[in-house]
Amino acid sequence: MKDLTRGPVGGHVLQLATFIAMTMFFQTLYFLADLYFVGRLGKEAVAGVALAGGVMMLVLALTQSLGVGATSLISQALGRKDHRQAELVFNQALALSNLTGLLFGLWLFALRGAYSRWLAADPETAQLGVEYLTFFVPALFLQFPLVAMGAALRGMGDVKVPTAIQVATVVLNIMLAPTLMFGWLTRHPLGVAGAALASLIAVAVGCVAFTAYFRRAKSPLRFRAADWIPRLGLWGAILRIGLPAGGEFALMSVYMVLVYDIIRPFGAAAQAGFGIGIRIVQSLFLPVVAIAFATAPVAGQNFGARRGERVRQAFYSAASLSVVTMAALTLLCRLAAAPLVRVFNPDAAVVAFGSEYLRIIAWNFLASGIVFVSSSVFQGMGNTLPPLGSSSVRLLLFAGPAYALSRRPGFQLWHLWYLSVASVTVQLAVNLWLLHREFGRKLPSATAPVPQPVAAET
C-alpha cells in the first residue's frame, strides 16, 4: 500500500500512470493484434466483431459504476487511516460486482442474436457477430470481479504486481487469438469465435492470479466471507459515486449504437471502417486513460486526508501530462490515418471511411484527454454527477442534430465526425467550469494545516 498524501503529487501521478500505462500498452497491442487477425477474415468479420463495441461500452459503464465507487471510498478511507472501512468496502464491492455481472451476463447472452441482427448491415455480418458474442459474453462477465479487485488496488496505490499480472494475461491473449482463429495447432479454425475464446481464457487466468494476490499473507486487504453479506447502505454509497461515472460510459455506448444505426445504409465497409477507427482511437487513448486512472487515487487519498491543495496539484499535473500525450497522438492521426487503417484491412472503401473518421475525430483528442482527467478528480472527491451532466450535454448536442443531418439530401459521414468534435469541445468547457466550482465548494473545507514537527523532549 502506498501513502499518496506525502511526497510530490506530480511524481505520484507519473509513477502510478507509468505502471498503469505498461498494462495499457500491452492492452493496446492486444486490441491491434486482435483487429489485425480479424481483418484477415474480411470486412464482414471486422464489422461483426465491431458490433461488440457497443456492448463493451455498456459493460464498461456497469463496471465503472462499481469500480469508481470502490476506488473513491477505499482511497478516502486509507487517507483517513481507517483500514477496517477500506477492507469492508472492498469485500462489499466484490459481492456487488459478482451479482451484477451474473445478472447482466445471462441477460446479454439471451439477447446476443437480436442485438446483432438489429445493428448489422447484412445477415453475414449479423451471424459473425453472434458467433463472437457467444464466447465474448462470458469474458465480459469475468470483467466484473476483475474490475472490483483492480479498483481496490488502485485505491491503495498498489500497481506493480497487478501490472505484471495484467501484462501476462494480455500476452496470453495475443498468443491464443490467432492460434484459435486459424487453427494453427488445433487444426480446427474457429474464426471470430476463436478471438472471443482467447479473451475468455485470458480474463479467467487474470481473475485467478488477482485472487491469489489478495490471498497472500501480506495483502493489506483480504477476502472475508462475513463481509460479503449485503450491506445495502454501503452498496448505496458505492453506487452514489459510481453510477454517474458509469453513466458516462453508458452514454458512450448510446453514442456508438446511434452511429452504427445512422451509418448502416452505407454498408458493411462503412461499419468496418468506423469499427477499425474506433478501435484505433480506443487504443491511442489508453495512455491518457492510464493518467486518469492514476489521478483518482491520488486525489482521493489527499481529499480524505483534507489536503485540498494537493488535490488541485493532482489535476494540474495530470492535465499537463494529458495535453502533451494527446497532442502527439493528434499529429499521428492527422498525418497517418490511411496507413493506420490499411494495416487492419486493405479494402479501399474501408480505408476511405476509416481514415476520414480518424483525421477528423483527432481534433477531439486534446479536449477528451482533459475531460478524462477532470472526471477522475471528481471521482477522487466522491462527486461524479458533474461529469455525467457534461457528458449528457455532449450526447444531446450530438444525437438530435446527427439524426436530422442523416435525413437530409447529400448527407455524408464526415458531417457526423465534425458534429462530434463540436460537442466534445462544449463538454470540455462545461466540465472545467464544474470542476472549478467543485474546488471552490469542497477544497477549502478539505484542507488541513500541515502538522509542524514536534521538538524532542530533553
GUVO-154871 format. One line per 5 residues: number of its first residue (from 1); their letters; for each residue x, y, z of C-alpha. Coordinates in nm, 2 decimals, always signed. Example, Ala and Ser with C-alpha at 12.3 -4.5 7.8 and 13.67 -1.06 7.14 Angstrom:
<nodes>
1> as> +1.23:-0.45:+0.78  +1.37:-0.11:+0.71
</nodes>
This chain:
<nodes>
1> mkdlt> +0.00:+0.00:+0.00  +0.13:+0.34:-0.10  +0.07:+0.66:+0.10  -0.02:+0.93:-0.16  -0.07:+1.21:+0.09
6> rgpvg> +0.31:+1.27:+0.12  +0.58:+1.34:-0.14  +0.55:+1.52:-0.48  +0.20:+1.50:-0.62  +0.31:+1.51:-0.98
11> ghvlq> +0.56:+1.23:-0.90  +0.28:+1.01:-0.76  +0.06:+1.07:-1.07  +0.35:+1.00:-1.30  +0.47:+0.69:-1.12
16> latfi> +0.12:+0.53:-1.10  +0.05:+0.63:-1.46  +0.37:+0.47:-1.58  +0.28:+0.13:-1.43  -0.08:+0.15:-1.55
21> amtmf> +0.04:+0.26:-1.89  +0.25:-0.05:-1.92  -0.07:-0.25:-1.88  -0.24:-0.02:-2.13  +0.05:-0.06:-2.38
26> fqtly> +0.01:-0.43:-2.39  -0.36:-0.40:-2.39  -0.32:-0.17:-2.70  -0.11:-0.45:-2.86  -0.39:-0.69:-2.79
31> fladl> -0.65:-0.46:-2.94  -0.44:-0.40:-3.25  -0.33:-0.77:-3.29  -0.69:-0.89:-3.25  -0.81:-0.64:-3.51
36> yfvgr> -0.53:-0.73:-3.74  -0.61:-1.10:-3.74  -0.98:-1.05:-3.76  -0.91:-0.82:-4.06  -0.76:-1.12:-4.24
41> lgkea> -1.11:-1.28:-4.23  -1.27:-0.99:-4.44  -1.47:-0.68:-4.38  -1.78:-0.87:-4.27  -1.58:-1.02:-3.99
46> vagva> -1.44:-0.68:-3.88  -1.79:-0.54:-3.89  -1.94:-0.83:-3.70  -1.67:-0.81:-3.42  -1.71:-0.44:-3.41
51> laggv> -2.08:-0.48:-3.31  -1.95:-0.59:-2.97  -1.81:-0.24:-2.93  -2.14:-0.10:-2.80  -2.17:-0.40:-2.56
56> mmlvl> -1.82:-0.34:-2.44  -1.90:+0.02:-2.36  -2.21:-0.09:-2.17  -2.00:-0.33:-1.96  -1.75:-0.05:-1.90
61> altqs> -2.04:+0.16:-1.78  -2.15:-0.11:-1.53  -1.80:-0.20:-1.41  -1.71:+0.17:-1.38  -2.02:+0.22:-1.17
66> lgvga> -1.88:-0.04:-0.93  -1.51:+0.02:-0.96  -1.51:+0.40:-0.94  -1.72:+0.40:-0.62  -1.49:+0.14:-0.46
71> tslis> -1.17:+0.32:-0.56  -1.30:+0.65:-0.42  -1.43:+0.51:-0.09  -1.12:+0.29:-0.04  -0.87:+0.57:-0.11
76> qalgr> -1.06:+0.81:+0.11  -1.07:+0.56:+0.40  -0.70:+0.49:+0.36  -0.63:+0.87:+0.36  -0.81:+0.88:+0.70
81> kdhrq> -0.61:+0.57:+0.81  -0.93:+0.37:+0.85  -0.81:+0.03:+0.73  -1.11:-0.17:+0.85  -1.35:+0.05:+0.65
86> aelvf> -1.13:+0.01:+0.34  -1.14:-0.37:+0.37  -1.52:-0.37:+0.42  -1.57:-0.16:+0.11  -1.35:-0.39:-0.09
91> nqala> -1.55:-0.70:+0.01  -1.89:-0.54:-0.04  -1.78:-0.41:-0.39  -1.67:-0.76:-0.48  -2.00:-0.91:-0.38
96> lsnlt> -2.20:-0.64:-0.56  -1.98:-0.68:-0.87  -2.03:-1.06:-0.89  -2.41:-1.03:-0.85  -2.43:-0.76:-1.12
101> gllfg> -2.21:-0.94:-1.36  -2.40:-1.27:-1.33  -2.74:-1.10:-1.40  -2.61:-0.89:-1.68  -2.42:-1.18:-1.84
106> lwlfa> -2.73:-1.40:-1.85  -2.94:-1.12:-2.00  -2.69:-1.03:-2.27  -2.63:-1.39:-2.37  -3.00:-1.44:-2.43
111> lrgay> -3.02:-1.12:-2.64  -2.70:-1.15:-2.84  -2.88:-1.27:-3.16  -3.14:-1.00:-3.16  -2.88:-0.73:-3.09
116> srwla> -2.65:-0.84:-3.38  -2.94:-0.87:-3.63  -3.06:-0.52:-3.53  -2.73:-0.34:-3.60  -2.57:-0.55:-3.87
121> adpet> -2.57:-0.42:-4.23  -2.63:-0.77:-4.37  -2.71:-1.13:-4.25  -2.34:-1.25:-4.28  -2.22:-0.97:-4.05
126> aqlgv> -2.50:-1.05:-3.80  -2.41:-1.42:-3.79  -2.04:-1.34:-3.73  -2.15:-1.10:-3.45  -2.34:-1.38:-3.28
131> eyltf> -2.05:-1.62:-3.31  -1.82:-1.37:-3.15  -2.06:-1.28:-2.87  -2.12:-1.64:-2.78  -1.78:-1.67:-2.62
136> fvpal> -1.72:-1.30:-2.56  -2.02:-1.25:-2.32  -1.87:-1.49:-2.06  -1.55:-1.30:-2.08  -1.74:-0.98:-2.01
141> flqfp> -1.89:-1.14:-1.70  -1.55:-1.21:-1.56  -1.46:-0.85:-1.60  -1.68:-0.76:-1.31  -1.48:-0.93:-1.03
146> lvamg> -1.16:-0.84:-1.21  -1.25:-0.47:-1.21  -1.36:-0.48:-0.84  -1.02:-0.62:-0.74  -0.83:-0.38:-0.97
151> aalrg> -1.03:-0.08:-0.82  -0.92:-0.18:-0.47  -0.56:-0.20:-0.57  -0.57:+0.14:-0.74  -0.72:+0.29:-0.42
156> mgdvk> -0.42:+0.15:-0.23  -0.18:+0.29:-0.49  -0.06:-0.07:-0.55  +0.00:-0.12:-0.92  +0.34:-0.30:-0.97
161> vptai> +0.25:-0.67:-0.93  -0.11:-0.62:-1.07  +0.05:-0.46:-1.38  +0.27:-0.77:-1.42  -0.04:-0.99:-1.40
166> qvatv> -0.23:-0.79:-1.65  +0.06:-0.78:-1.89  +0.09:-1.16:-1.87  -0.28:-1.21:-1.95  -0.27:-0.97:-2.24
171> vlnim> +0.04:-1.16:-2.39  -0.15:-1.48:-2.34  -0.45:-1.33:-2.53  -0.23:-1.22:-2.81  -0.08:-1.57:-2.85
176> laptl> -0.41:-1.75:-2.82  -0.62:-1.54:-3.06  -0.46:-1.63:-3.40  -0.39:-1.99:-3.28  -0.76:-2.04:-3.21
181> mfgwl> -0.89:-1.83:-3.50  -0.69:-2.00:-3.77  -0.63:-2.34:-3.60  -0.26:-2.32:-3.62  -0.21:-2.60:-3.36
186> trhpl> -0.56:-2.74:-3.31  -0.63:-2.78:-3.69  -0.99:-2.66:-3.61  -1.01:-2.29:-3.71  -1.28:-2.11:-3.51
191> gvaga> -1.28:-1.78:-3.69  -1.41:-1.48:-3.50  -1.52:-1.72:-3.22  -1.16:-1.80:-3.16  -1.08:-1.44:-3.09
196> alasl> -1.35:-1.43:-2.83  -1.25:-1.76:-2.67  -0.89:-1.63:-2.64  -1.03:-1.33:-2.45  -1.23:-1.56:-2.22
201> iavav> -0.93:-1.78:-2.13  -0.70:-1.48:-2.07  -0.95:-1.30:-1.84  -1.01:-1.62:-1.65  -0.64:-1.66:-1.59
206> gcvaf> -0.63:-1.29:-1.48  -0.91:-1.35:-1.22  -0.73:-1.65:-1.08  -0.40:-1.45:-1.05  -0.56:-1.15:-0.88
211> tayfr> -0.74:-1.38:-0.64  -0.41:-1.54:-0.54  -0.25:-1.19:-0.50  -0.52:-1.09:-0.25  -0.49:-1.42:-0.06
216> raksp> -0.12:-1.38:+0.01  -0.03:-1.33:+0.38  +0.10:-0.97:+0.33  -0.21:-0.84:+0.14  -0.34:-0.52:+0.32
221> lrfra> -0.69:-0.61:+0.21  -0.82:-0.96:+0.25  -1.12:-1.16:+0.13  -1.36:-1.20:+0.43  -1.67:-1.41:+0.37
226> adwip> -1.85:-1.24:+0.66  -1.82:-0.91:+0.48  -1.99:-1.04:+0.17  -2.33:-1.03:+0.33  -2.51:-0.74:+0.15
231> rlglw> -2.50:-0.41:+0.34  -2.74:-0.20:+0.13  -2.63:+0.13:+0.29  -2.27:+0.07:+0.17  -2.39:-0.06:-0.17
236> gailr> -2.58:+0.27:-0.20  -2.27:+0.47:-0.11  -2.07:+0.29:-0.37  -2.33:+0.34:-0.64  -2.40:+0.70:-0.55
241> iglpa> -2.04:+0.77:-0.65  -2.01:+0.51:-0.92  -2.34:+0.53:-1.11  -2.28:+0.88:-1.25  -1.93:+0.77:-1.37
246> ggefa> -2.08:+0.45:-1.52  -2.34:+0.67:-1.68  -2.07:+0.85:-1.87  -1.97:+0.51:-2.03  -2.34:+0.43:-2.09
251> lmsvy> -2.37:+0.75:-2.28  -2.07:+0.65:-2.49  -2.24:+0.31:-2.56  -2.55:+0.50:-2.67  -2.33:+0.72:-2.89
256> mvlvy> -2.17:+0.41:-3.06  -2.51:+0.24:-3.12  -2.65:+0.56:-3.25  -2.36:+0.60:-3.50  -2.39:+0.23:-3.61
261> diirp> -2.76:+0.29:-3.67  -2.70:+0.60:-3.88  -2.42:+0.46:-4.09  -2.60:+0.13:-4.16  -2.73:+0.24:-4.50
266> fgaaa> -2.37:+0.30:-4.61  -2.30:-0.08:-4.59  -2.05:-0.31:-4.43  -1.75:-0.12:-4.55  -1.86:+0.19:-4.36
271> qagfg> -1.93:-0.01:-4.04  -1.59:-0.18:-4.07  -1.42:+0.15:-4.13  -1.58:+0.30:-3.83  -1.52:-0.02:-3.63
276> igiri> -1.14:-0.01:-3.71  -1.13:+0.37:-3.65  -1.29:+0.35:-3.31  -1.06:+0.06:-3.21  -0.76:+0.26:-3.31
281> vqslf> -0.89:+0.56:-3.11  -0.96:+0.35:-2.81  -0.60:+0.21:-2.83  -0.45:+0.55:-2.87  -0.65:+0.68:-2.57
286> lpvva> -0.50:+0.42:-2.34  -0.21:+0.64:-2.22  -0.45:+0.92:-2.11  -0.68:+0.67:-1.95  -0.37:+0.55:-1.75
291> iafat> -0.31:+0.91:-1.64  -0.67:+0.95:-1.54  -0.67:+0.62:-1.35  -0.36:+0.73:-1.16  -0.52:+1.07:-1.08
296> apvag> -0.83:+0.93:-0.90  -0.65:+0.76:-0.60  -0.40:+1.05:-0.56  -0.69:+1.29:-0.55  -0.90:+1.06:-0.33
301> qnfga> -0.63:+0.99:-0.06  -0.55:+1.36:-0.03  -0.91:+1.46:-0.02  -0.97:+1.20:+0.26  -0.66:+1.35:+0.44
306> rrger> -0.80:+1.70:+0.40  -0.51:+1.81:+0.18  -0.70:+2.03:-0.07  -0.40:+2.20:-0.23  -0.26:+1.86:-0.33
311> vrqaf> -0.60:+1.77:-0.49  -0.56:+2.07:-0.71  -0.20:+1.98:-0.79  -0.32:+1.63:-0.89  -0.54:+1.78:-1.16
316> ysaas> -0.29:+2.03:-1.29  -0.01:+1.77:-1.31  -0.24:+1.51:-1.48  -0.38:+1.76:-1.72  -0.03:+1.87:-1.83
321> lsvvt> +0.07:+1.51:-1.90  -0.25:+1.45:-2.09  -0.21:+1.76:-2.31  +0.15:+1.66:-2.41  +0.04:+1.30:-2.48
326> maalt> -0.27:+1.38:-2.68  -0.10:+1.65:-2.89  +0.14:+1.39:-3.02  -0.14:+1.14:-3.10  -0.34:+1.41:-3.27
331> llcrl> -0.05:+1.47:-3.51  -0.01:+1.10:-3.57  -0.38:+1.06:-3.68  -0.37:+1.37:-3.89  -0.06:+1.26:-4.08
336> aaapl> -0.10:+0.88:-4.10  -0.47:+0.80:-4.08  -0.49:+0.59:-4.40  -0.18:+0.37:-4.33  -0.32:+0.31:-3.97
341> vrvfn> -0.64:+0.17:-4.11  -0.48:-0.01:-4.40  -0.28:-0.22:-4.16  -0.60:-0.39:-4.04  -0.79:-0.41:-4.37
346> pdaav> -0.67:-0.32:-4.72  -1.02:-0.28:-4.87  -1.02:+0.06:-5.04  -1.37:+0.15:-4.92  -1.29:+0.05:-4.56
351> vafgs> -0.97:+0.25:-4.57  -1.15:+0.56:-4.71  -1.43:+0.55:-4.44  -1.19:+0.47:-4.15  -0.92:+0.72:-4.24
356> eylri> -1.17:+1.00:-4.29  -1.31:+0.93:-3.94  -0.96:+0.93:-3.78  -0.84:+1.25:-3.95  -1.15:+1.45:-3.83
361> iawnf> -1.20:+1.29:-3.49  -0.84:+1.36:-3.40  -0.93:+1.72:-3.33  -1.12:+1.57:-3.03  -0.81:+1.43:-2.86
366> lasgi> -0.69:+1.73:-2.65  -1.03:+1.81:-2.52  -1.11:+1.44:-2.45  -0.79:+1.39:-2.26  -0.86:+1.68:-2.02
371> vfvss> -1.22:+1.56:-1.98  -1.09:+1.22:-1.87  -0.86:+1.37:-1.62  -1.11:+1.61:-1.47  -1.36:+1.33:-1.44
376> svfqg> -1.11:+1.13:-1.24  -1.06:+1.42:-1.00  -1.43:+1.43:-0.94  -1.42:+1.06:-0.87  -1.14:+1.10:-0.61
381> mgntl> -1.35:+1.37:-0.44  -1.66:+1.14:-0.44  -1.88:+1.35:-0.66  -1.94:+1.21:-1.01  -2.26:+1.38:-1.10
386> pplgs> -2.10:+1.69:-1.27  -1.91:+1.48:-1.53  -2.23:+1.29:-1.61  -2.40:+1.62:-1.66  -2.14:+1.74:-1.91
391> ssvrl> -2.15:+1.40:-2.09  -2.52:+1.43:-2.12  -2.49:+1.78:-2.27  -2.25:+1.63:-2.52  -2.48:+1.35:-2.62
396> llfag> -2.78:+1.58:-2.65  -2.58:+1.82:-2.87  -2.48:+1.53:-3.09  -2.78:+1.29:-3.11  -3.06:+1.52:-3.23
401> payal> -2.86:+1.71:-3.50  -2.70:+1.38:-3.61  -3.03:+1.22:-3.69  -3.16:+1.54:-3.85  -2.85:+1.56:-4.08
406> srrpg> -2.88:+1.19:-4.17  -3.22:+1.25:-4.33  -3.11:+1.54:-4.54  -3.01:+1.50:-4.91  -2.64:+1.49:-4.97
411> fqlwh> -2.56:+1.36:-4.61  -2.21:+1.23:-4.57  -2.04:+1.07:-4.27  -1.79:+1.35:-4.22  -2.09:+1.56:-4.11
416> lwyls> -2.12:+1.33:-3.81  -1.75:+1.35:-3.72  -1.74:+1.73:-3.72  -2.05:+1.74:-3.51  -1.88:+1.51:-3.26
421> vasvt> -1.58:+1.75:-3.25  -1.81:+2.04:-3.17  -2.00:+1.85:-2.90  -1.68:+1.74:-2.72  -1.55:+2.10:-2.72
426> vqlav> -1.86:+2.21:-2.54  -1.83:+1.92:-2.30  -1.48:+2.03:-2.21  -1.59:+2.38:-2.13  -1.88:+2.26:-1.91
431> nlwll> -1.65:+2.01:-1.73  -1.38:+2.27:-1.65  -1.64:+2.51:-1.52  -1.80:+2.25:-1.30  -1.46:+2.14:-1.16
436> hrefg> -1.36:+2.50:-1.08  -1.69:+2.53:-0.89  -1.63:+2.20:-0.71  -1.28:+2.31:-0.60  -1.43:+2.63:-0.46
441> rklps> -1.70:+2.45:-0.27  -1.51:+2.15:-0.12  -1.14:+2.21:-0.11  -1.13:+2.49:+0.15  -1.31:+2.26:+0.40
446> atapv> -1.09:+1.97:+0.29  -0.77:+2.14:+0.36  -0.60:+2.10:+0.69  -0.28:+2.28:+0.81  +0.03:+2.08:+0.76
451> pqpva> +0.14:+1.95:+1.11  +0.46:+2.10:+1.23  +0.73:+1.87:+1.37  +0.73:+1.84:+1.75  +1.06:+1.91:+1.92
456> aet> +1.20:+1.61:+2.10  +1.20:+1.63:+2.48  +1.53:+1.66:+2.66
</nodes>
